Amino acid sequence: MVGRVPVQNKSSAVVPRGPAHTTSYRGPVRQTRLNGFPARQIQSLFLEPFFRLQFQHLSFSSDFLALRSFATDAKAKDKEKDKENKEKERLKKEKEKEKREKQKQLEKEKKEKQKQKELERKEKEKKAQAEKKEKERLRKEKEREKSIMMKEKEKEKVKKAKDKVVIQKEKAKETQAKGKEKERKEKKKKEDEGKPTRPLTAYTLFFRTRVAELRKTKPDTEVAMLAKQVGQDWSAMTDAQKQPFAKKAEEARKSYDEQMTAYQKTLPPKRPGSSFMLFSEEVRPTIVKQNPKMKTTDVAKALGQQWKQLTPQKKKRFEEKALQLKEQWQKEMDKRSKKAEKTAE
């Protein structure tokens, strides 16, 4: 874009020298002058790329430099304007870009909000379903507990009835056992009427004598303390001091043995054992001698195994002996019963 050439004052206008003042141009072109230059020369400057015949006569004067400066300023202004236009275009594009980004951001936020709402809705539905399931589970649990309680009550009722029957049976058994125990004691008492009492030992004789003496001097002393004192006194005594009590105990023992021998003669004979019992009496000492640390139950098991392993021929000896003892016992019992019948008559 070509700007307006500044007009200088007439007084200060510089008229170029040379043949340009005298040269005439062909055609009806109007001979106008601007700062001393014809308009056609100015048009040729911008229309023709190279300087041709019109400017051959020009010299590098101040007017030419002004004209070149004007053209350079015009180009600079055009460039600056283009630059401004580009900057405006860039700013416009940036604004549009910002607007698009803002629009995208708004759409993104809107989508996120919708997504969040959807998630909240699903969460609420899930929570509602969970609560519903929990209520159903609690209802079923209550029903199950109720049924269990009813079953337990029925079981307890049945158990109470059974316990009642068991208690009645136990009471009946206990009453029966008490009756049998009473009968057994009475029978034993009758059997033991003539049985001699076991004699006292030397220490027992000393204990009774010493306790009687200590009670006179210490009446409020406990029995345990008296027993401790008697034990200490007995330990401190010499054999000579213990001799009188030992002598009395020995005499009582001899008298007891004589009375016991006479009493055992009056007793009925014991029922003889079976063939296995006879085998056990014979073999038991051998097993105990070979295995001194063996328990009684283990000894009984070993005897049972050995008895099973015996051949019928070896068992026959014990069976014959058991049968013989049983016959003797039966004969003795028959004699006693006949004697008791005669006595009763």
Secondary structure, DSSP 8 states (H G I E B T S, - for coil): ---------TTT-----SGGGT---STT----EETTEEHHHHHHHHHSSS--GGGTT----HHHHHHHHHHHHHHHHHHHHHHHHHHHHHHHHHHHHHHHHHHHHHHHHHHHHHHHHHHHHHHHHHHHHHHHHHHHHHHHHHHHHHHHHHHHHHHHHHHHHHHHHHHHHHHHHHHHHHHHHHHHHHHHHHHTTT-------HHHHHHHHHHHHHHHH-TTS-HHHHHHHHHHHHHHS-HHHHHHHHHHHHHHHHHHHHHHHHHHHHS-------HHHHHHHHHHHHHHHH-TT--HHHHHHHHHHHHHHS-HHHHHHHHHHHHHHHHHHHHHHHHHHHHHHHHH-
